Amino acid sequence: MTGAAVGGAGCVEYSLAMTQITDIDALAAQVPDGALVALPAEQSYVPMALIRALIRRQVKDLHLLCVPIGGIAVDMLIGAGCVSTVQCAAVSLGEYGLAPRFSQAIEEGTVRILDSTCPAVHAQLQAGEKGVPFMPLTGLIGTDILSNRDDWKVVDDPMESGFGPIVLLPAIRPDFALLHSPFADRLCNLWIGRRREMITMAHAAKATLATAEEVRDGNLVADLTLAGGMLPGLYVDGVAPAPMGAKPIGLLGVYGPDADTYRTYARMARTQEGFDAFMHDFLAQDMPEAAE
């Protein structure tokens, strides 16, 4: 986003002509087959309405980066045949059990898994955010995960500071970070509260697409109370209104998870046939005819 001008009280304002308030299907249309897509963990702000739109348009060969773990959104994308690679620390349904489509895909070898850890995922995104080629990390030394990641390099400490060998993790720059927010303004500034990993995701990604429970008038940058918990629109390439857009996942401080939907999904998605039956109704939730 360009065309910035300095407004009163030291705030940066952007021309309304440069904002990208759109609809969910238009956001989904921007994600091509084969894209590297970063998704936040379920305790953060997951754009489930956008996930449904991606599945409806039958996107293929996605490379998913879970930041740092995946849940029902990742499992649904895998079950729908949208995914070829998953890089994660874990994928599960939490208290509702294993992620059934992920588990079967790994057992059958239909999806490639890039095993990682929570600190490693964050470190690689931080390298992408900073524009450096790698980030060092020591906590991986002595684990067997290194034997499965030939893109991670173990080297002697070049500073000779007594830490011993360290691991160099290559930077990750996702093609897209996909986020959901309790609210945004018409300048594409997103309220994210304390979910600071979403800032790292947006900084590292080539493009950020977001949904929001509501789009408000005004400018979050100019609000001294809200500005500290905001992702500036400078890093956001499109926002679509999506009331209840994180369901069945909860949205921190707004609504809780839908336990009945989780339990039903966990039971039905144990088989591909059950998954397909569940998704038939689930995908219709955002369709115009479903709202009438």
Legacy VTK file of the C-alpha trace (Angstrom):
# vtk DataFile Version 3.0
C-alpha trace
ASCII
DATASET POLYDATA
POINTS 292 float
0.000 0.000 0.000
1.459 3.340 -1.021
0.422 6.971 -1.073
0.905 7.620 2.640
0.605 11.121 4.024
1.340 12.422 7.514
-1.779 13.618 9.264
-2.409 15.479 12.478
-0.958 14.391 15.837
1.837 12.550 14.047
-0.476 9.865 12.668
0.096 8.239 9.322
-3.019 8.260 7.165
-3.663 6.459 3.907
-5.895 7.501 1.067
-9.185 5.625 1.086
-8.591 4.961 -2.606
-5.658 2.751 -1.634
-7.592 0.490 0.770
-8.714 -3.006 -0.140
-12.060 -3.690 1.548
-13.561 -6.544 -0.440
-15.484 -9.819 0.009
-14.348 -13.269 1.082
-14.486 -14.892 -2.351
-12.364 -12.081 -3.800
-9.775 -12.679 -1.081
-9.759 -16.420 -1.774
-9.325 -15.788 -5.493
-5.961 -14.126 -4.783
-4.446 -17.362 -3.428
-3.169 -19.465 -6.356
-2.507 -23.171 -6.474
0.907 -24.007 -5.020
1.082 -21.006 -2.671
2.953 -21.086 0.647
0.305 -20.053 3.179
0.849 -19.232 6.863
-2.008 -19.846 9.311
-2.119 -18.890 13.000
-2.788 -21.405 15.768
-6.315 -21.936 17.055
-5.734 -19.917 20.225
-5.086 -16.988 17.912
-7.302 -15.559 15.119
-7.984 -18.154 12.399
-9.988 -17.004 9.310
-12.349 -19.992 9.010
-14.725 -18.215 6.624
-11.776 -17.678 4.282
-10.743 -21.333 4.688
-14.229 -22.359 3.542
-13.929 -20.077 0.519
-10.586 -21.620 -0.435
-12.037 -25.118 -0.188
-15.097 -24.149 -2.226
-12.933 -22.881 -5.070
-10.896 -26.112 -4.884
-7.457 -24.564 -4.486
-4.722 -27.203 -4.880
-1.145 -27.987 -3.839
-0.986 -25.542 -0.932
2.116 -25.557 1.247
0.845 -24.803 4.751
2.957 -23.221 7.472
1.327 -23.651 10.869
2.331 -20.856 13.236
3.322 -22.918 15.040
0.606 -25.632 15.312
-2.434 -26.452 13.219
-5.975 -27.453 14.054
-9.325 -27.931 12.397
-8.601 -25.459 9.571
-5.504 -27.401 8.504
-7.318 -30.711 8.856
-10.185 -29.505 6.650
-7.853 -28.223 3.940
-6.072 -31.582 3.897
-9.319 -33.557 3.790
-10.535 -31.407 0.895
-7.434 -32.249 -1.146
-6.042 -28.701 -1.062
-2.649 -29.447 0.529
0.601 -31.070 -0.557
2.958 -30.016 2.280
2.532 -29.095 5.944
5.280 -27.549 8.061
4.305 -27.552 11.714
5.134 -28.369 15.298
1.876 -30.347 15.529
-1.636 -30.656 14.090
-4.468 -31.794 16.363
-7.994 -30.999 17.504
-6.774 -30.447 21.050
-9.203 -31.796 23.646
-11.334 -33.260 20.833
-8.620 -35.688 19.771
-6.381 -36.323 16.791
-6.756 -34.408 13.539
-8.199 -37.320 11.525
-7.579 -36.163 7.947
-4.047 -35.037 8.810
-3.311 -38.329 10.573
-4.519 -40.459 7.663
-2.688 -38.309 5.097
0.581 -38.735 6.981
0.074 -42.495 7.382
-0.686 -42.897 3.667
2.009 -40.482 2.510
-0.386 -38.274 0.545
0.877 -35.132 2.297
4.514 -34.309 2.974
5.244 -33.329 6.548
8.102 -30.971 7.446
8.588 -31.628 11.139
9.384 -28.527 13.164
9.119 -27.023 16.639
7.342 -23.958 17.965
10.566 -21.944 18.493
11.873 -22.993 15.068
8.762 -21.811 13.211
8.835 -18.451 14.977
12.587 -18.062 14.405
12.261 -18.756 10.674
9.464 -16.200 10.348
11.536 -13.677 12.283
14.344 -14.167 9.775
11.868 -13.570 6.959
10.571 -10.486 8.760
14.071 -9.060 9.171
15.158 -9.848 5.619
18.076 -12.032 6.703
18.796 -15.487 5.214
18.649 -17.501 8.438
18.141 -17.417 12.183
20.335 -19.333 14.692
18.757 -21.575 17.335
20.429 -23.814 19.920
17.523 -25.729 21.467
17.398 -28.241 18.608
20.844 -29.658 19.335
20.580 -33.256 20.542
17.119 -33.911 19.065
16.362 -36.398 16.299
14.363 -33.798 14.379
17.630 -32.654 12.787
17.956 -35.973 10.968
14.704 -35.237 9.126
15.470 -31.657 8.093
18.302 -31.476 5.590
17.507 -27.763 5.057
18.616 -27.021 8.647
22.389 -26.658 9.077
24.405 -27.429 12.205
27.563 -25.302 12.424
30.167 -24.390 14.992
29.456 -21.169 16.842
31.174 -18.578 14.603
31.505 -16.170 17.539
33.304 -18.810 19.627
31.319 -17.675 22.648
31.143 -21.068 24.339
27.671 -22.106 23.205
28.964 -25.008 21.124
27.244 -25.954 17.839
24.161 -24.064 16.717
21.460 -24.704 14.127
20.900 -22.283 11.254
17.266 -22.173 10.162
16.479 -20.727 6.719
14.177 -17.741 6.583
10.546 -18.327 5.662
8.688 -15.758 3.578
5.144 -17.051 3.059
3.347 -16.035 -0.098
0.334 -15.256 2.083
-0.481 -14.840 5.754
-4.189 -15.450 6.390
-5.671 -13.813 9.490
-8.961 -12.989 11.198
-9.561 -9.968 13.413
-12.283 -8.831 15.825
-12.432 -5.567 13.874
-10.670 -3.517 11.236
-11.055 -0.006 9.913
-11.551 1.047 6.308
-7.820 1.681 5.982
-7.216 -2.053 6.543
-5.716 -1.513 10.004
-6.454 -4.689 11.995
-7.010 -4.993 15.727
-5.065 -8.045 16.946
-4.703 -7.327 20.652
-1.943 -9.344 22.273
-1.569 -11.839 19.420
1.796 -10.386 18.444
2.808 -13.378 16.321
0.360 -12.080 13.724
2.571 -9.024 13.270
5.581 -11.253 12.585
3.520 -13.279 10.108
2.415 -10.172 8.236
5.905 -8.666 8.216
7.409 -11.876 6.830
4.706 -12.625 4.255
4.665 -11.251 0.741
0.948 -10.508 1.164
-1.526 -10.590 4.050
-5.233 -11.295 3.574
-7.616 -10.869 6.478
-11.229 -11.185 7.481
-12.788 -9.186 10.300
-15.904 -9.488 12.418
-16.700 -5.910 11.457
-15.195 -3.020 9.529
-15.443 0.262 11.425
-15.211 3.870 10.411
-12.291 5.902 11.699
-8.575 5.203 11.909
-7.137 2.810 14.497
-3.730 4.447 14.146
-5.181 7.659 15.540
-6.717 5.949 18.586
-4.148 6.021 21.400
-5.974 3.243 23.246
-6.166 0.818 20.309
-3.068 1.642 18.269
-0.757 -0.504 20.421
-2.734 -3.647 19.625
-3.017 -3.028 15.897
-1.473 -4.418 12.716
-1.113 -1.411 10.387
-2.860 -1.527 7.032
0.536 -0.940 5.447
1.047 -4.700 5.808
-2.479 -5.793 4.824
-3.435 -6.394 1.205
-7.139 -7.015 1.627
-9.867 -7.211 4.277
-13.298 -8.806 3.986
-16.099 -8.450 6.565
-16.927 -11.859 8.075
-19.244 -11.871 11.117
-18.596 -15.021 13.166
-15.753 -15.593 10.714
-13.666 -17.756 13.080
-16.423 -20.294 13.900
-16.315 -23.091 14.936
-13.040 -21.904 16.452
-13.450 -19.311 19.165
-12.347 -15.702 18.845
-10.450 -14.434 21.869
-12.589 -11.982 23.840
-15.529 -12.210 21.413
-16.982 -15.751 21.410
-15.954 -19.235 22.393
-15.471 -22.375 20.303
-18.445 -24.421 19.132
-17.907 -27.650 21.064
-20.756 -29.499 19.334
-19.292 -28.802 15.884
-15.856 -29.942 17.027
-17.235 -33.187 18.448
-19.290 -33.855 15.319
-16.327 -33.149 13.061
-13.958 -35.314 15.112
-16.393 -38.225 14.802
-17.385 -37.854 11.145
-13.966 -36.976 9.743
-12.490 -40.307 10.787
-13.397 -41.476 7.290
-13.202 -39.585 4.005
-16.897 -40.310 3.411
-17.849 -38.875 6.777
-15.643 -35.845 6.183
-17.280 -35.196 2.813
-20.746 -35.414 4.383
-19.786 -32.984 7.136
-18.245 -30.522 4.712
-21.308 -30.503 2.435
-23.223 -28.515 5.058
-20.241 -26.726 6.565
-19.166 -25.176 3.268
-22.657 -23.824 2.651
-22.547 -21.577 5.716
-21.236 -18.516 3.865
-23.189 -19.043 0.662
-25.848 -16.386 -0.091
-28.653 -18.939 -0.250
-27.669 -20.229 3.203
-28.179 -16.765 4.660
-31.673 -16.258 3.250
LINES 1 293
292 0 1 2 3 4 5 6 7 8 9 10 11 12 13 14 15 16 17 18 19 20 21 22 23 24 25 26 27 28 29 30 31 32 33 34 35 36 37 38 39 40 41 42 43 44 45 46 47 48 49 50 51 52 53 54 55 56 57 58 59 60 61 62 63 64 65 66 67 68 69 70 71 72 73 74 75 76 77 78 79 80 81 82 83 84 85 86 87 88 89 90 91 92 93 94 95 96 97 98 99 100 101 102 103 104 105 106 107 108 109 110 111 112 113 114 115 116 117 118 119 120 121 122 123 124 125 126 127 128 129 130 131 132 133 134 135 136 137 138 139 140 141 142 143 144 145 146 147 148 149 150 151 152 153 154 155 156 157 158 159 160 161 162 163 164 165 166 167 168 169 170 171 172 173 174 175 176 177 178 179 180 181 182 183 184 185 186 187 188 189 190 191 192 193 194 195 196 197 198 199 200 201 202 203 204 205 206 207 208 209 210 211 212 213 214 215 216 217 218 219 220 221 222 223 224 225 226 227 228 229 230 231 232 233 234 235 236 237 238 239 240 241 242 243 244 245 246 247 248 249 250 251 252 253 254 255 256 257 258 259 260 261 262 263 264 265 266 267 268 269 270 271 272 273 274 275 276 277 278 279 280 281 282 283 284 285 286 287 288 289 290 291
